[in-house]
Amino acid sequence: MKTKPRVHALFAVCLFAALNHPIFIFAQGSLTPPGAPAPTMKTLAQIEPRTPISSAPFTIITSGSYYLSTNLTVTSGDAITIAANGVTLDLNGFTIASTAASAAGYGILINSGLRDLAILNGFIQGGVTANVNGVYSGSGFGDGIHGYPVQNARVSGVSVSGCLYFGIHLGAGDSTVAESCTVRTVGSIGIVASTIKASVAMDCGGYAISGSQVADCRGESTGSSYGVIATTAQNCYGVSGGSGYGLYANTALNCYGNSSSGYGLYANTAQNCSGSSSSGTGLQAYTAYNCVGLSSGSGYGVIADQVAIGCYGNSVSGDGVHAFIVNNCYGSSSSGFGVYAYDIAIGSYGVSSSGTGLRAFIANSCDGNTTNIVNKYNMP
């Protein structure tokens, strides 16, 4: 059968009719552009409206975001004053400095009572130094950052050096945070905030670091003040170059403190901590767990007002471990008591070169050159 040519012809006729029927004719719009192409990308000001600061002194009187566009230097007084709530100041990696002949003024002054503030990423620099007698003097700023009292304030990634008084002072009694900051060579307190994290303050004439909650910090005081003082200190290192406490806290966890002539570490509860002192007490706590205390002089190695558990203490002429109850501890001394328990010593060992190894009212399963024991159990 020869049907294919007829089918092809029919298809061609139908296609021609469809293309020429009015219902299949589409209108075409104008091909001429309505105007010049418009930009489609947003500007930086649209994405994040920020105000540049290129000279000092400068006062911020309106809420918003500000940033340094260059290094700033003043010859006297304050460099930047924050006088409004809700301000973010990005130092943008630049330095705020002062060449004032006699140190005074503030690198950044936050007016009292402000809230919702952030200061970030930069340097504040003065010319103050300390002589061999621990006297601070020189040029530059009195304080690096000062705002007290303030609320909801955060300082992050800022380094302060060479100030006559405070490094970073936000007050410790409210919602203030200092994190990842460094302070070096200030005549008084290094860093003060409610929460202080991952920060360092060294060569400070007063408290190096002072806060309610302090974690992963190092503070060193050159004088008779404290290296670190906190309600709770965790993973901290504190040093006092004089008669102050190396580290002082209500609760100290995994911390170390050292003092020249005062307490190395002093806490209500010390856990897995270490303290040392050249001539004072290495570690003192109400309750000490698994701690080490060393005294190179006449102080105690470890002294616990209540209980010492699993601790080690050593002293040259004082007691190695001194507590009301001593449990599983080791104490040694050259001329004092190795272990001194007011009441009970359990599973402990004490040794003294020329004094008494272990002294207790009741001793159970203890060893060492033990004398001065009223009641003995499970021991010779």
TORROZA-349468 format. One line per 3 residues: their letters; for each residue x, y, z of C-alpha. Coordinates in Angstrom, 2 decimals, always signed. Layout:
<rs>
A) X:Y:Z | ...
</rs>
This chain:
<rs>
MKT) +0.00:+0.00:+0.00 | +1.27:+3.48:-0.87 | -0.05:+5.68:+1.98
KPR) +3.01:+7.64:+3.15 | +3.01:+10.45:+0.54 | -0.69:+11.12:+1.28
VHA) +0.01:+11.35:+5.08 | +2.91:+13.73:+4.53 | +0.83:+15.95:+2.31
LFA) -2.01:+16.09:+4.86 | +0.43:+17.02:+7.67 | +1.89:+19.86:+5.57
VCL) -1.57:+21.31:+4.83 | -2.52:+21.24:+8.57 | +0.72:+22.89:+9.64
FAA) +0.32:+25.67:+7.04 | -3.23:+26.34:+8.20 | -2.24:+26.47:+11.86
LNH) +0.60:+28.90:+11.33 | -1.54:+31.25:+9.29 | -4.61:+31.18:+11.54
PIF) -4.95:+34.43:+13.62 | -5.16:+32.62:+16.99 | -1.55:+31.50:+16.69
IFA) -0.09:+34.93:+15.91 | +1.70:+36.38:+19.05 | +2.32:+40.13:+19.54
QGS) +5.98:+41.18:+20.01 | +7.09:+43.88:+22.48 | +9.51:+46.69:+21.77
LTP) +13.14:+45.65:+21.61 | +14.37:+49.13:+22.61 | +15.74:+49.25:+26.26
PGA) +13.75:+51.56:+28.57 | +16.95:+53.27:+29.77 | +20.54:+52.83:+30.93
PAP) +21.28:+49.72:+33.05 | +20.99:+50.40:+36.81 | +23.43:+49.05:+39.43
TMK) +22.25:+45.88:+41.13 | +24.85:+45.56:+43.94 | +24.40:+47.27:+47.32
TLA) +27.05:+49.66:+48.62 | +28.91:+49.05:+51.91 | +26.94:+51.89:+53.45
QIE) +23.70:+50.12:+52.53 | +24.86:+46.77:+53.88 | +26.40:+48.16:+57.07
PRT) +26.05:+51.87:+57.68 | +29.20:+52.93:+59.55 | +30.78:+56.26:+60.39
PIS) +34.54:+56.63:+59.90 | +36.72:+58.34:+62.51 | +39.88:+59.87:+61.07
SAP) +40.93:+62.40:+63.73 | +40.92:+62.87:+67.49 | +39.64:+64.04:+69.88
FTI) +36.27:+62.66:+68.76 | +32.99:+62.38:+70.68 | +30.31:+59.86:+69.69
ITS) +26.91:+61.38:+70.48 | +24.66:+59.21:+68.28 | +23.96:+55.48:+68.45
GSY) +25.40:+53.44:+65.61 | +28.51:+51.80:+64.24 | +31.86:+53.61:+64.03
YLS) +35.30:+52.62:+62.85 | +38.80:+54.04:+62.72 | +40.12:+54.72:+59.25
TNL) +43.67:+55.54:+60.41 | +45.92:+55.68:+63.49 | +44.97:+58.45:+65.94
TVT) +47.30:+60.47:+68.18 | +46.45:+63.15:+70.73 | +48.87:+65.44:+72.52
SGD) +46.70:+65.80:+75.64 | +43.38:+64.76:+77.12 | +41.00:+62.08:+75.84
AIT) +41.11:+60.56:+72.38 | +37.56:+59.15:+71.93 | +34.55:+59.73:+74.16
IAA) +31.43:+57.56:+73.90 | +28.40:+59.59:+74.99 | +25.52:+57.50:+73.60
NGV) +23.93:+54.11:+74.15 | +24.04:+51.45:+71.47 | +27.48:+52.12:+70.05
TLD) +29.89:+49.73:+68.32 | +33.42:+51.07:+67.89 | +35.73:+49.06:+65.65
LNG) +39.34:+50.14:+65.98 | +39.87:+48.26:+62.74 | +43.42:+47.21:+63.64
FTI) +44.59:+50.80:+64.17 | +46.26:+52.41:+67.22 | +45.04:+55.18:+69.51
AST) +48.07:+56.88:+71.10 | +48.91:+59.84:+73.31 | +52.10:+61.90:+73.51
AAS) +51.00:+63.93:+76.56 | +54.17:+64.75:+78.51 | +52.53:+63.78:+81.80
AAG) +50.19:+60.81:+81.50 | +46.54:+61.84:+81.75 | +43.23:+61.40:+79.95
YGI) +41.63:+58.33:+78.42 | +42.22:+56.43:+75.24 | +38.48:+55.66:+75.19
LIN) +36.20:+57.21:+77.81 | +32.70:+55.76:+78.22 | +30.39:+58.14:+80.01
SGL) +28.91:+56.79:+83.22 | +25.65:+54.85:+83.05 | +25.70:+53.94:+79.35
RDL) +24.69:+50.53:+78.00 | +24.79:+48.30:+74.92 | +28.36:+48.98:+73.83
AIL) +31.11:+47.12:+72.00 | +34.76:+48.11:+71.44 | +36.73:+45.84:+69.13
NGF) +40.03:+45.00:+67.46 | +42.83:+47.47:+67.99 | +45.48:+49.05:+70.16
IQG) +45.70:+51.79:+72.79 | +49.21:+52.95:+73.53 | +50.93:+55.26:+76.00
GVT) +54.51:+55.77:+77.08 | +54.36:+54.90:+80.80 | +57.07:+52.60:+82.16
ANV) +58.01:+51.22:+85.59 | +61.39:+51.69:+87.25 | +63.21:+49.11:+89.37
NGV) +61.34:+50.29:+92.47 | +57.98:+49.61:+90.87 | +57.12:+53.28:+90.35
YSG) +55.14:+53.95:+87.17 | +55.60:+57.23:+85.30 | +55.89:+58.67:+81.83
SGF) +53.86:+60.08:+78.96 | +50.56:+59.12:+77.36 | +47.20:+58.14:+78.78
GDG) +46.06:+57.79:+82.36 | +43.64:+54.97:+81.42 | +43.27:+52.88:+78.29
IHG) +39.50:+52.18:+78.35 | +37.41:+53.48:+81.22 | +33.67:+53.10:+81.70
YPV) +32.20:+52.75:+85.18 | +29.46:+51.93:+85.78 | +28.23:+50.66:+82.40
QNA) +25.87:+47.84:+81.32 | +25.95:+45.31:+78.50 | +29.43:+46.41:+77.47
RVS) +31.98:+44.22:+75.68 | +35.63:+44.82:+74.85 | +37.14:+42.23:+72.53
GVS) +40.52:+41.89:+70.88 | +41.96:+45.13:+72.30 | +45.55:+45.57:+73.52
VSG) +46.46:+48.33:+75.98 | +49.98:+49.30:+77.05 | +51.85:+52.04:+78.90
CLY) +49.07:+53.70:+80.96 | +49.50:+55.32:+84.35 | +46.40:+53.88:+85.99
FGI) +43.90:+51.35:+84.52 | +44.24:+49.28:+81.40 | +40.59:+48.23:+80.77
HLG) +38.07:+49.19:+83.45 | +34.40:+48.25:+82.87 | +33.44:+47.49:+86.47
AGD) +32.92:+43.98:+87.81 | +29.40:+44.32:+89.15 | +27.29:+44.34:+85.99
STV) +26.95:+42.70:+82.54 | +30.41:+43.58:+81.25 | +32.79:+41.35:+79.29
AES) +36.47:+41.55:+78.36 | +37.64:+38.78:+76.05 | +40.83:+38.07:+74.13
CTV) +42.40:+41.27:+75.46 | +45.96:+42.03:+76.55 | +47.28:+44.66:+78.94
RTV) +50.94:+45.42:+79.62 | +52.62:+47.95:+81.94 | +49.90:+49.87:+83.78
GSI) +50.33:+51.52:+87.14 | +47.14:+50.19:+88.72 | +44.58:+47.52:+87.67
GIV) +45.05:+45.70:+84.38 | +41.53:+44.43:+83.49 | +38.27:+44.83:+85.43
AST) +35.00:+43.32:+84.13 | +32.23:+41.02:+85.30 | +33.38:+38.26:+82.95
IKA) +36.96:+38.03:+81.69 | +37.98:+35.33:+79.20 | +41.18:+34.35:+77.40
SVA) +42.98:+37.53:+78.45 | +46.39:+38.50:+79.80 | +47.46:+41.40:+82.04
MDC) +51.10:+41.68:+83.07 | +53.39:+44.21:+84.73 | +50.51:+45.78:+86.67
GGY) +50.99:+47.93:+89.77 | +47.61:+46.86:+91.19 | +45.34:+43.86:+90.58
AIS) +46.27:+42.40:+87.24 | +42.87:+40.77:+86.56 | +39.73:+41.34:+88.64
GSQ) +36.31:+39.91:+87.80 | +33.39:+37.81:+88.95 | +33.91:+34.99:+86.45
VAD) +37.45:+34.62:+85.10 | +38.53:+31.82:+82.77 | +41.68:+30.98:+80.82
CRG) +43.46:+34.13:+81.97 | +46.90:+35.15:+83.19 | +47.51:+38.03:+85.56
EST) +50.79:+39.23:+87.04 | +51.12:+42.03:+89.58 | +54.52:+43.58:+90.24
GSS) +53.72:+44.94:+93.68 | +51.93:+43.70:+96.77 | +48.59:+43.31:+95.03
YGV) +46.89:+40.25:+93.50 | +47.64:+38.58:+90.20 | +44.07:+37.25:+89.68
IAT) +41.10:+37.95:+91.93 | +37.73:+36.40:+91.10 | +34.57:+34.85:+92.47
TAQ) +35.19:+31.84:+90.22 | +38.53:+31.26:+88.53 | +38.99:+28.46:+86.02
NCY) +42.23:+27.51:+84.29 | +43.93:+30.69:+85.45 | +47.50:+31.69:+86.30
GVS) +48.13:+34.42:+88.87 | +51.34:+35.92:+90.19 | +52.08:+38.54:+92.83
GGS) +55.58:+39.97:+92.94 | +55.20:+41.09:+96.55 | +53.11:+40.22:+99.58
GYG) +49.80:+39.93:+97.73 | +48.02:+36.75:+96.65 | +49.01:+35.20:+93.37
LYA) +45.42:+33.99:+92.82 | +42.44:+34.68:+95.07 | +38.99:+33.18:+94.42
NTA) +35.94:+31.82:+96.13 | +36.21:+28.77:+93.84 | +39.40:+27.93:+91.97
LNC) +39.40:+25.09:+89.43 | +42.61:+23.85:+87.81 | +44.48:+27.03:+88.67
YGN) +48.00:+28.08:+89.62 | +49.07:+30.92:+91.88 | +52.46:+32.20:+92.97
SSS) +53.48:+34.91:+95.39 | +56.81:+36.23:+96.58 | +55.89:+36.64:+100.24
GYG) +52.10:+36.20:+100.39 | +49.76:+33.33:+99.56 | +50.39:+31.66:+96.24
LYA) +46.74:+30.57:+95.91 | +43.90:+31.33:+98.31 | +40.37:+29.96:+97.82
NTA) +37.32:+28.80:+99.66 | +37.32:+25.67:+97.47 | +40.43:+24.71:+95.51
QNC) +40.29:+21.74:+93.18 | +43.24:+20.27:+91.25 | +45.16:+23.49:+91.88
SGS) +48.73:+24.44:+92.63 | +50.18:+27.26:+94.67 | +53.67:+28.31:+95.63
SSS) +55.24:+31.06:+97.68 | +58.83:+32.06:+98.31 | +58.32:+32.87:+101.98
GTG) +54.57:+32.62:+102.59 | +51.98:+29.84:+102.24 | +51.78:+28.00:+98.94
LQA) +48.04:+27.16:+98.96 | +45.32:+27.88:+101.47 | +41.69:+26.82:+101.14
YTA) +38.72:+25.88:+103.25 | +38.57:+22.64:+101.26 | +41.40:+21.48:+98.99
YNC) +41.10:+18.57:+96.54 | +44.09:+17.00:+94.80 | +46.15:+20.16:+95.21
VGL) +49.85:+20.95:+95.45 | +51.27:+23.64:+97.69 | +54.91:+24.63:+98.04
SSG) +56.57:+27.09:+100.38 | +60.24:+27.93:+100.19 | +60.17:+29.62:+103.60
SGY) +58.31:+29.37:+106.87 | +54.79:+29.21:+105.45 | +52.65:+26.13:+104.95
GVI) +52.79:+24.13:+101.77 | +49.04:+23.36:+101.85 | +46.72:+24.56:+104.57
ADQ) +43.02:+23.61:+104.56 | +40.73:+25.01:+107.23 | +38.50:+21.97:+106.88
VAI) +39.56:+19.10:+104.59 | +42.57:+18.31:+102.43 | +42.03:+15.35:+100.09
GCY) +44.67:+13.82:+97.85 | +47.01:+16.78:+98.27 | +50.77:+17.26:+98.36
GNS) +52.49:+19.94:+100.38 | +56.09:+20.86:+101.06 | +57.64:+23.54:+103.22
VSG) +61.16:+24.38:+104.29 | +60.42:+25.32:+107.89 | +56.61:+25.27:+108.08
DGV) +54.16:+22.36:+107.77 | +53.90:+20.47:+104.49 | +50.14:+19.73:+104.74
HAF) +48.12:+21.35:+107.52 | +44.38:+20.67:+107.86 | +41.57:+19.75:+110.20
IVN) +41.06:+16.45:+108.34 | +43.73:+15.00:+106.05 | +42.81:+12.23:+103.62
NCY) +45.26:+10.46:+101.28 | +47.79:+13.26:+101.43 | +51.57:+13.51:+101.38
GSS) +53.43:+16.18:+103.26 | +57.09:+16.94:+103.80 | +59.06:+19.56:+105.66
SSG) +62.66:+20.22:+106.58 | +62.00:+21.28:+110.16 | +58.21:+21.54:+110.61
FGV) +55.46:+18.93:+110.50 | +55.25:+16.90:+107.32 | +51.50:+16.36:+107.86
YAY) +49.59:+18.13:+110.62 | +45.97:+17.09:+111.20 | +44.02:+18.80:+113.94
DIA) +41.68:+15.87:+114.14 | +41.94:+12.92:+111.69 | +44.53:+11.70:+109.22
IGS) +43.57:+8.84:+106.88 | +45.84:+7.05:+104.44 | +48.42:+9.80:+104.58
YGV) +52.20:+9.99:+104.68 | +54.29:+12.63:+106.37 | +58.00:+13.12:+106.61
SSS) +60.20:+15.78:+108.19 | +63.99:+16.00:+108.19 | +64.33:+17.33:+111.72
GTG) +60.73:+17.69:+112.90 | +57.63:+15.50:+113.12 | +56.53:+13.56:+110.07
LRA) +52.84:+13.21:+110.93 | +50.80:+14.60:+113.78 | +47.10:+13.76:+114.35
FIA) +44.59:+13.10:+117.08 | +43.39:+10.01:+115.18 | +45.48:+8.37:+112.47
NSC) +44.25:+5.49:+110.33 | +46.44:+3.65:+107.82 | +49.11:+6.33:+107.83
DGN) +52.87:+6.12:+107.46 | +56.07:+8.12:+107.77 | +58.11:+9.05:+110.80
TTN) +54.89:+9.24:+112.79 | +54.83:+10.65:+116.30 | +52.41:+12.82:+118.21
IVN) +49.47:+10.52:+117.45 | +46.95:+9.94:+120.24 | +44.98:+7.11:+118.60
KYN) +46.36:+4.78:+115.91 | +44.45:+2.36:+113.71 | +45.78:-0.08:+111.09
MP) +49.34:+1.11:+111.61 | +52.29:+0.29:+113.85
</rs>
